[in-house]
Amino acid sequence: MKSKIIYIFIVLAMVLVAALQACSAGATSGTLKELESVQIKEYQGQKLSSIGDFHENSIKGPQYVDNLTYRLKVDGLVDQPITYTYENVINNHQSYQKLVTLDCVEGWSVTLLWEGVLVDDLISRAGVKPEAKIVIFHAYDGYTTSLPLQYIRDNNILLAYKMNGVILPPERGFPFELVAEQKWGYKWIKWVTEIELSNDENYRGYWEQAGYSNEGSLDKPFFDR
């Protein structure tokens, strides 16, 4: 009789262990795992270009930026310079989406759904001084370009961190690319690390120093003759 009771306890213990293992397996299988992003191919009935439909034309090739050590500076003619982390830009500012076409002087174009934050939101927190007229953008690879402050504000210009629903890949400017709508592609600076407020209306960026139009508007020639 005693051995029979021991046998029953052993069986019950085995059943309990099996049940616990099953619960543990169920909990593991239900853990959220992040899968690779899939880019959007159509937006509001319009077919989108692929994020791979770009030609590589940066001055030093794709840049690889560590988002953990990355910093975005807002300085120049501001009341209080600010330094943002990548997460601070993404999580502490209103995000927006906008369908915009990038036209390159090389003759190709892409139409994508861009997602990002307003440049004006980033610089306004630093307190833009009244004498500031120009916004100079600096990139991780040393590239620079500039745009009028009024253009930035009037057109709700985005600093994008996604295209077609996918986080910018390194070759497309991670962590941030400027969506300079209505401007030629050389104004769409990638790998942005600094936004400088200035009153230097004659400032010329990398390609502008080589003779490209400082205005960079699509309705005008891109090369100053």
C-alpha positions as CSV (number, residue, x, y, z in Angstrom):
1,M,0.0,0.0,0.0
2,K,2.8,2.4,1.0
3,S,4.7,1.7,-2.3
4,K,1.4,2.3,-4.2
5,I,1.0,5.8,-2.6
6,I,4.6,6.6,-3.4
7,Y,4.0,5.6,-7.0
8,I,1.0,7.9,-7.2
9,F,3.0,10.8,-5.9
10,I,5.7,10.2,-8.4
11,V,3.2,10.2,-11.3
12,L,1.6,13.4,-10.0
13,A,5.0,15.1,-9.8
14,M,5.8,14.1,-13.3
15,V,2.5,15.5,-14.6
16,L,3.1,18.8,-12.7
17,V,6.6,19.2,-14.2
18,A,5.3,18.6,-17.7
19,A,2.6,21.2,-17.1
20,L,5.1,23.8,-15.9
21,Q,7.3,23.1,-19.0
22,A,4.3,23.5,-21.3
23,C,3.5,26.9,-19.6
24,S,7.1,28.0,-19.9
25,A,7.2,27.1,-23.6
26,G,4.0,28.9,-24.2
27,A,5.3,32.0,-22.5
28,T,8.5,31.9,-24.6
29,S,6.6,31.4,-27.9
30,G,4.4,34.4,-27.0
31,T,7.3,36.8,-26.5
32,L,7.3,39.8,-28.9
33,K,10.1,39.7,-31.4
34,E,10.8,42.5,-33.8
35,L,10.9,41.5,-37.5
36,E,12.6,43.3,-40.3
37,S,10.6,46.3,-41.6
38,V,8.8,46.0,-44.9
39,Q,8.6,49.2,-46.9
40,I,5.3,50.6,-48.1
41,K,4.8,50.4,-51.8
42,E,1.7,52.5,-52.3
43,Y,0.3,55.5,-50.5
44,Q,-3.2,57.0,-51.0
45,G,-3.4,55.3,-54.4
46,Q,0.0,56.4,-55.6
47,K,2.8,54.0,-56.3
48,L,5.9,54.7,-54.4
49,S,9.5,54.4,-55.5
50,S,11.7,51.8,-53.7
51,I,14.3,52.9,-51.2
52,G,16.7,51.1,-53.4
53,D,16.0,53.3,-56.4
54,F,18.8,55.7,-55.5
55,H,22.2,56.3,-57.1
56,E,25.1,56.5,-54.7
57,N,26.6,59.9,-55.2
58,S,27.7,61.0,-51.7
59,I,31.1,62.7,-51.4
60,K,32.7,59.9,-49.2
61,G,30.4,57.0,-49.7
62,P,27.8,55.7,-47.2
63,Q,28.4,56.7,-43.6
64,Y,27.7,54.4,-40.7
65,V,26.6,56.3,-37.6
66,D,26.1,54.7,-34.2
67,N,22.7,55.9,-32.9
68,L,23.8,55.4,-29.3
69,T,26.7,57.9,-29.5
70,Y,25.1,60.1,-32.2
71,R,24.4,63.7,-31.3
72,L,22.5,66.4,-33.2
73,K,23.6,70.0,-32.4
74,V,21.5,73.1,-32.8
75,D,23.7,76.2,-32.5
76,G,24.8,79.4,-34.1
77,L,22.4,82.4,-33.7
78,V,20.3,80.8,-30.9
79,D,19.6,81.8,-27.3
80,Q,20.6,78.4,-26.0
81,P,22.4,75.8,-28.0
82,I,20.9,72.3,-27.8
83,T,22.3,68.9,-28.3
84,Y,19.8,66.1,-29.0
85,T,20.3,62.3,-28.9
86,Y,18.8,60.2,-31.6
87,E,16.1,58.9,-29.2
88,N,15.3,62.4,-28.0
89,V,14.6,63.6,-31.5
90,I,12.4,60.5,-32.3
91,N,10.5,60.2,-29.0
92,N,10.1,63.8,-27.8
93,H,8.9,65.5,-30.9
94,Q,5.7,65.3,-33.0
95,S,6.3,63.1,-36.1
96,Y,4.8,63.8,-39.5
97,Q,4.5,62.0,-42.8
98,K,4.8,63.7,-46.2
99,L,4.8,62.4,-49.8
100,V,7.7,64.1,-51.6
101,T,9.7,63.6,-54.8
102,L,13.5,63.9,-54.8
103,D,14.9,65.1,-58.1
104,C,18.6,64.7,-58.7
105,V,20.6,66.8,-61.1
106,E,21.8,63.5,-62.6
107,G,18.4,63.0,-64.1
108,W,16.7,60.5,-61.9
109,S,14.0,61.0,-59.3
110,V,12.2,59.0,-56.5
111,T,8.8,59.6,-54.9
112,L,8.7,58.3,-51.3
113,L,6.7,58.6,-48.1
114,W,8.9,60.4,-45.7
115,E,8.5,60.4,-41.9
116,G,10.2,62.7,-39.6
117,V,10.1,65.8,-37.3
118,L,9.9,69.4,-38.3
119,V,13.2,71.2,-38.5
120,D,11.4,74.3,-37.1
121,D,10.4,72.3,-33.9
122,L,14.1,71.4,-33.3
123,I,15.5,74.9,-33.7
124,S,12.7,76.7,-32.0
125,R,13.5,75.0,-28.7
126,A,16.9,76.6,-28.9
127,G,15.4,80.1,-29.3
128,V,16.2,81.4,-32.8
129,K,17.6,85.0,-32.7
130,P,15.9,87.6,-34.8
131,E,19.0,88.2,-37.0
132,A,19.1,84.6,-38.1
133,K,18.2,84.3,-41.8
134,I,20.0,81.1,-43.0
135,V,20.0,77.5,-41.7
136,I,23.3,75.7,-42.4
137,F,23.2,71.9,-42.3
138,H,26.3,69.9,-41.5
139,A,26.8,66.2,-42.2
140,Y,28.8,63.4,-40.6
141,D,31.0,63.2,-43.7
142,G,31.8,66.9,-43.8
143,Y,29.2,67.8,-46.4
144,T,27.3,71.1,-45.9
145,T,24.5,73.0,-47.5
146,S,22.2,75.9,-46.5
147,L,18.6,77.0,-46.9
148,P,16.7,80.2,-45.9
149,L,15.1,80.0,-42.5
150,Q,11.8,81.3,-44.0
151,Y,11.8,78.5,-46.5
152,I,12.2,76.0,-43.7
153,R,9.3,77.4,-41.8
154,D,6.9,78.1,-44.7
155,N,7.2,74.6,-46.1
156,N,7.2,72.6,-42.9
157,I,10.5,71.0,-43.9
158,L,11.1,67.6,-42.3
159,L,14.2,66.0,-40.9
160,A,13.4,62.4,-41.9
161,Y,14.2,59.2,-40.1
162,K,12.0,56.9,-42.1
163,M,11.2,56.4,-45.8
164,N,8.3,54.2,-46.9
165,G,7.8,53.1,-43.3
166,V,11.4,51.8,-43.0
167,I,14.1,53.4,-40.8
168,L,16.7,55.0,-43.0
169,P,19.4,52.6,-44.0
170,P,23.0,53.9,-43.7
171,E,23.4,54.5,-47.4
172,R,20.3,56.7,-47.3
173,G,21.4,58.9,-44.5
174,F,20.7,57.3,-41.1
175,P,20.0,58.7,-38.7
176,F,18.5,61.8,-40.5
177,E,18.1,63.1,-44.0
178,L,16.7,66.5,-44.9
179,V,13.6,66.5,-47.0
180,A,14.3,69.6,-49.0
181,E,11.1,69.6,-51.1
182,Q,11.1,71.7,-54.3
183,K,14.9,71.7,-54.2
184,W,17.4,69.8,-56.2
185,G,18.9,66.6,-54.6
186,Y,22.1,68.2,-53.5
187,K,20.1,70.2,-50.9
188,W,18.8,66.9,-49.4
189,I,21.7,66.5,-47.0
190,K,22.1,63.1,-45.4
191,W,23.7,62.0,-42.0
192,V,22.8,65.4,-40.5
193,T,24.8,66.1,-37.3
194,E,24.4,69.9,-36.9
195,I,21.9,72.6,-37.6
196,E,23.5,76.0,-37.5
197,L,21.5,79.3,-37.5
198,S,23.3,82.1,-39.3
199,N,22.9,85.5,-40.9
200,D,25.4,84.8,-43.7
201,E,23.1,84.9,-46.7
202,N,26.2,84.3,-49.0
203,Y,27.1,81.0,-47.3
204,R,28.0,78.3,-49.9
205,G,27.9,74.6,-49.1
206,Y,30.0,71.8,-50.7
207,W,28.4,71.8,-54.2
208,E,27.5,75.4,-54.1
209,Q,31.2,76.3,-53.9
210,A,31.7,74.3,-57.1
211,G,29.2,76.4,-59.0
212,Y,25.8,74.9,-58.2
213,S,22.9,77.2,-57.5
214,N,22.7,78.3,-53.9
215,E,19.0,78.6,-54.2
216,G,18.7,75.0,-55.6
217,S,15.0,75.4,-56.8
218,L,13.6,72.9,-59.2
219,D,12.1,75.6,-61.4
220,K,15.6,77.1,-62.1
221,P,18.9,75.8,-63.5
222,F,20.9,74.0,-60.9
223,F,24.2,75.3,-62.1
224,D,25.2,79.0,-61.9
225,R,26.7,80.0,-65.2
